């Protein structure tokens, strides 16, 4: 069978070729090390990295991946992407030239998992923004000190159905963590919060 040039291959075909090459290298190295290292030496091939036509970069890891490290890395990437407001298309371009970066679909799946988990811990509620009375009832009178009247009126004027998270639920979630990290001081009974968005959703 004729082998197509890499430029004419789909990404899935290129990935299969990379895995096939990695398997051959892994098999050959077992014989190659015999003439280089002592028989008592344990030589382990952890990964290989190569490029095709100076464009497509591949990194193949051998052996099981540490799931804890993998999850930590994915969450760090999700945080960096969100804080930097990096679009999915831009991240795909970065991941295409940097083999050490997780694939975009893995990052997207981790973001969904984080969102689902947070939605379980801090519930999202719907509120009808067409009337102040309904808004006051939904938020609760004991939380009125957390709102700016001008912001509330602006929200009522421009929105129909909105969503919100209870400040109580947020505090119940973050206070134990802050206590564990010794951020809170018993001498200071005031907690200062800054609630902001990512520039796209607030």
Order of alpha helices (4+ residues) and beta strands (2+ residues): alpha-beta-beta-alpha-alpha-alpha-beta-alpha-alpha-beta-alpha
